[in-house]
Amino acid sequence: MTKRLVLYFIGLNLIAGAVVLNIRYDLGVAAFSSVMYAISQIYGISLGTASILCYLIFVVIQCLLSRRITAAYLLEVPLSFAFGWLTDLYDLLIPALSLALWLRILLFSLTMFVTSLGVFLCVKTDLVLTPTDGIVQTISQVFRLRFSLVKNAFDISLVAITLILCLVNRTPLYGIGLGTILSALCLGRIIRLLEGHVLTDYRPGKQRKAGSADCRPEKQREAGSADCRPGKQTDSGFKDNAAPMSPQKAEK
């Protein structure tokens, strides 16, 4: 449990720090934070406060989609406030950056991996999700779609909402730029890459016991493969499937 809490805390900080860094690069904010940033600029409130408002709306949408109110959804409410305050903290700590364009593009690309890793850790530790990840997971569960696929579609929809907000309020397109497009197209794919290569599941009871067979088809050898039928394995490995020798044969 301690390991999961540490990884979860790291994940939250990676996401919050990455959100502010993307703003500092001045290439357009990450797609999933575009609505929050636009609201903060249009209505003159802090990014953290705008994030809290959006997160609470996401929690309500999760309850409506799943047609239930669970403890997991309710726990996202205090997390919304904590993450909003954490975002404002990083906004105070990270100074304005004056960098060459090529370096900003490079750093933005690296920050996308940081964001994806943060999301991945928060989801895989199976604790309280941030509402942006929670709503993606709820949609993926309700409609039985892959998390990374829903993440891509959700990010693109947030960019569309940001454009509408700015056009309706007749303001500049706050936060929309090259970085926004890159993150909308790439974040879900990077998470999918992590899903495929980082197999560790930190939930209790989800890891295989030492000495047990790996029954995934790709892990079985053609010759001498493990027998994965119930009752054919023991704690130390596999049963001896050879027929027992009768006393008469043993005497011979």
Contacts in CASP RR format, 6 or more apart in sequence:
PFRMAT RR
TARGET T0000
AUTHOR 0000-0000-0000
METHOD contacts of the structure
MODEL  1
MTKRLVLYFIGLNLIAGAVVLNIRYDLGVAAFSSVMYAISQIYGISLGTA
SILCYLIFVVIQCLLSRRITAAYLLEVPLSFAFGWLTDLYDLLIPALSLA
LWLRILLFSLTMFVTSLGVFLCVKTDLVLTPTDGIVQTISQVFRLRFSLV
KNAFDISLVAITLILCLVNRTPLYGIGLGTILSALCLGRIIRLLEGHVLT
DYRPGKQRKAGSADCRPEKQREAGSADCRPGKQTDSGFKDNAAPMSPQKA
EK
1 204 0 8 1.000
3 202 0 8 1.000
4 125 0 8 1.000
4 126 0 8 1.000
4 127 0 8 1.000
4 202 0 8 1.000
4 203 0 8 1.000
5 125 0 8 1.000
5 127 0 8 1.000
7 121 0 8 1.000
7 124 0 8 1.000
7 125 0 8 1.000
7 202 0 8 1.000
8 121 0 8 1.000
8 122 0 8 1.000
8 125 0 8 1.000
8 127 0 8 1.000
10 118 0 8 1.000
10 121 0 8 1.000
11 117 0 8 1.000
11 118 0 8 1.000
11 119 0 8 1.000
11 121 0 8 1.000
11 122 0 8 1.000
12 83 0 8 1.000
12 86 0 8 1.000
12 118 0 8 1.000
12 122 0 8 1.000
12 130 0 8 1.000
13 86 0 8 1.000
14 114 0 8 1.000
14 115 0 8 1.000
14 117 0 8 1.000
14 118 0 8 1.000
14 121 0 8 1.000
15 83 0 8 1.000
15 115 0 8 1.000
15 118 0 8 1.000
15 119 0 8 1.000
15 122 0 8 1.000
15 130 0 8 1.000
16 83 0 8 1.000
16 84 0 8 1.000
16 86 0 8 1.000
16 87 0 8 1.000
16 89 0 8 1.000
16 90 0 8 1.000
17 87 0 8 1.000
17 90 0 8 1.000
17 94 0 8 1.000
17 114 0 8 1.000
18 30 0 8 1.000
18 111 0 8 1.000
18 112 0 8 1.000
18 114 0 8 1.000
18 115 0 8 1.000
18 118 0 8 1.000
19 29 0 8 1.000
19 30 0 8 1.000
19 33 0 8 1.000
19 47 0 8 1.000
19 87 0 8 1.000
19 90 0 8 1.000
19 115 0 8 1.000
20 47 0 8 1.000
20 87 0 8 1.000
20 90 0 8 1.000
20 91 0 8 1.000
20 94 0 8 1.000
21 94 0 8 1.000
21 107 0 8 1.000
21 111 0 8 1.000
21 114 0 8 1.000
22 28 0 8 1.000
22 29 0 8 1.000
22 30 0 8 1.000
22 33 0 8 1.000
22 108 0 8 1.000
22 111 0 8 1.000
22 115 0 8 1.000
22 179 0 8 1.000
22 183 0 8 1.000
23 29 0 8 1.000
23 37 0 8 1.000
23 47 0 8 1.000
23 91 0 8 1.000
23 175 0 8 1.000
24 94 0 8 1.000
24 95 0 8 1.000
24 96 0 8 1.000
24 97 0 8 1.000
25 97 0 8 1.000
25 99 0 8 1.000
25 104 0 8 1.000
25 107 0 8 1.000
25 108 0 8 1.000
25 111 0 8 1.000
25 179 0 8 1.000
26 104 0 8 1.000
27 104 0 8 1.000
27 105 0 8 1.000
27 108 0 8 1.000
27 177 0 8 1.000
27 178 0 8 1.000
27 179 0 8 1.000
28 34 0 8 1.000
28 175 0 8 1.000
28 176 0 8 1.000
28 177 0 8 1.000
28 178 0 8 1.000
28 179 0 8 1.000
28 180 0 8 1.000
29 37 0 8 1.000
29 175 0 8 1.000
29 179 0 8 1.000
29 180 0 8 1.000
30 112 0 8 1.000
30 115 0 8 1.000
30 179 0 8 1.000
30 180 0 8 1.000
30 183 0 8 1.000
30 187 0 8 1.000
31 155 0 8 1.000
31 156 0 8 1.000
31 158 0 8 1.000
31 159 0 8 1.000
31 180 0 8 1.000
31 183 0 8 1.000
31 184 0 8 1.000
31 187 0 8 1.000
32 132 0 8 1.000
32 154 0 8 1.000
32 155 0 8 1.000
32 158 0 8 1.000
32 183 0 8 1.000
32 187 0 8 1.000
33 47 0 8 1.000
33 51 0 8 1.000
34 158 0 8 1.000
34 159 0 8 1.000
34 161 0 8 1.000
34 162 0 8 1.000
34 175 0 8 1.000
34 176 0 8 1.000
34 180 0 8 1.000
35 54 0 8 1.000
35 158 0 8 1.000
35 161 0 8 1.000
35 162 0 8 1.000
35 165 0 8 1.000
36 47 0 8 1.000
36 48 0 8 1.000
36 50 0 8 1.000
36 51 0 8 1.000
36 54 0 8 1.000
37 47 0 8 1.000
37 50 0 8 1.000
37 162 0 8 1.000
37 174 0 8 1.000
37 175 0 8 1.000
38 162 0 8 1.000
38 165 0 8 1.000
38 166 0 8 1.000
38 174 0 8 1.000
38 175 0 8 1.000
39 45 0 8 1.000
39 50 0 8 1.000
39 53 0 8 1.000
39 54 0 8 1.000
39 165 0 8 1.000
40 46 0 8 1.000
40 47 0 8 1.000
40 48 0 8 1.000
40 49 0 8 1.000
40 50 0 8 1.000
41 171 0 8 1.000
41 174 0 8 1.000
41 175 0 8 1.000
42 165 0 8 1.000
42 166 0 8 1.000
42 169 0 8 1.000
42 171 0 8 1.000
42 174 0 8 1.000
43 50 0 8 1.000
46 88 0 8 1.000
46 91 0 8 1.000
47 84 0 8 1.000
47 87 0 8 1.000
47 88 0 8 1.000
47 91 0 8 1.000
48 84 0 8 1.000
48 85 0 8 1.000
48 87 0 8 1.000
48 88 0 8 1.000
48 91 0 8 1.000
49 84 0 8 1.000
49 88 0 8 1.000
51 80 0 8 1.000
51 83 0 8 1.000
51 84 0 8 1.000
51 87 0 8 1.000
52 80 0 8 1.000
52 81 0 8 1.000
52 83 0 8 1.000
52 84 0 8 1.000
54 131 0 8 1.000
55 76 0 8 1.000
55 79 0 8 1.000
55 80 0 8 1.000
55 83 0 8 1.000
55 84 0 8 1.000
55 130 0 8 1.000
55 131 0 8 1.000
55 132 0 8 1.000
56 77 0 8 1.000
56 80 0 8 1.000
56 131 0 8 1.000
58 76 0 8 1.000
58 131 0 8 1.000
58 132 0 8 1.000
58 134 0 8 1.000
58 135 0 8 1.000
59 73 0 8 1.000
59 76 0 8 1.000
59 77 0 8 1.000
59 80 0 8 1.000
59 131 0 8 1.000
61 135 0 8 1.000
61 138 0 8 1.000
62 73 0 8 1.000
62 76 0 8 1.000
62 131 0 8 1.000
62 134 0 8 1.000
62 135 0 8 1.000
62 138 0 8 1.000
63 69 0 8 1.000
63 73 0 8 1.000
65 135 0 8 1.000
65 138 0 8 1.000
65 139 0 8 1.000
65 142 0 8 1.000
66 73 0 8 1.000
66 138 0 8 1.000
66 141 0 8 1.000
66 142 0 8 1.000
72 128 0 8 1.000
72 129 0 8 1.000
75 128 0 8 1.000
76 128 0 8 1.000
76 129 0 8 1.000
76 130 0 8 1.000
76 131 0 8 1.000
76 134 0 8 1.000
79 128 0 8 1.000
79 130 0 8 1.000
79 131 0 8 1.000
80 130 0 8 1.000
80 131 0 8 1.000
83 130 0 8 1.000
97 104 0 8 1.000
99 107 0 8 1.000
105 178 0 8 1.000
108 179 0 8 1.000
108 182 0 8 1.000
109 182 0 8 1.000
112 182 0 8 1.000
112 183 0 8 1.000
112 186 0 8 1.000
112 187 0 8 1.000
112 190 0 8 1.000
113 190 0 8 1.000
115 183 0 8 1.000
115 187 0 8 1.000
116 187 0 8 1.000
116 188 0 8 1.000
116 190 0 8 1.000
116 191 0 8 1.000
116 194 0 8 1.000
117 194 0 8 1.000
119 133 0 8 1.000
119 151 0 8 1.000
119 187 0 8 1.000
119 191 0 8 1.000
120 191 0 8 1.000
120 194 0 8 1.000
120 195 0 8 1.000
120 198 0 8 1.000
122 129 0 8 1.000
122 130 0 8 1.000
122 133 0 8 1.000
123 129 0 8 1.000
123 133 0 8 1.000
123 137 0 8 1.000
123 147 0 8 1.000
124 198 0 8 1.000
124 200 0 8 1.000
124 201 0 8 1.000
124 202 0 8 1.000
125 202 0 8 1.000
125 203 0 8 1.000
126 202 0 8 1.000
126 203 0 8 1.000
129 137 0 8 1.000
132 154 0 8 1.000
135 154 0 8 1.000
136 147 0 8 1.000
136 150 0 8 1.000
136 151 0 8 1.000
136 154 0 8 1.000
137 147 0 8 1.000
139 145 0 8 1.000
139 150 0 8 1.000
139 154 0 8 1.000
140 146 0 8 1.000
140 147 0 8 1.000
140 149 0 8 1.000
140 150 0 8 1.000
143 150 0 8 1.000
146 192 0 8 1.000
147 191 0 8 1.000
147 195 0 8 1.000
148 188 0 8 1.000
148 189 0 8 1.000
148 191 0 8 1.000
148 192 0 8 1.000
148 195 0 8 1.000
149 188 0 8 1.000
149 192 0 8 1.000
151 187 0 8 1.000
151 188 0 8 1.000
151 191 0 8 1.000
152 184 0 8 1.000
152 185 0 8 1.000
152 187 0 8 1.000
152 188 0 8 1.000
152 189 0 8 1.000
155 183 0 8 1.000
155 184 0 8 1.000
155 187 0 8 1.000
155 188 0 8 1.000
156 184 0 8 1.000
158 184 0 8 1.000
159 176 0 8 1.000
159 180 0 8 1.000
159 181 0 8 1.000
159 184 0 8 1.000
162 173 0 8 1.000
162 174 0 8 1.000
162 175 0 8 1.000
162 176 0 8 1.000
163 173 0 8 1.000
163 176 0 8 1.000
166 172 0 8 1.000
166 173 0 8 1.000
166 174 0 8 1.000
166 176 0 8 1.000
200 207 0 8 1.000
201 207 0 8 1.000
208 214 0 8 1.000
209 235 0 8 1.000
211 235 0 8 1.000
211 236 0 8 1.000
211 237 0 8 1.000
212 233 0 8 1.000
212 235 0 8 1.000
212 237 0 8 1.000
213 226 0 8 1.000
213 227 0 8 1.000
213 228 0 8 1.000
213 233 0 8 1.000
213 237 0 8 1.000
213 238 0 8 1.000
214 220 0 8 1.000
214 226 0 8 1.000
215 226 0 8 1.000
215 228 0 8 1.000
220 226 0 8 1.000
220 228 0 8 1.000
226 233 0 8 1.000
226 238 0 8 1.000
227 233 0 8 1.000
227 238 0 8 1.000
227 239 0 8 1.000
227 241 0 8 1.000
231 239 0 8 1.000
232 238 0 8 1.000
232 239 0 8 1.000
232 241 0 8 1.000
233 239 0 8 1.000
END
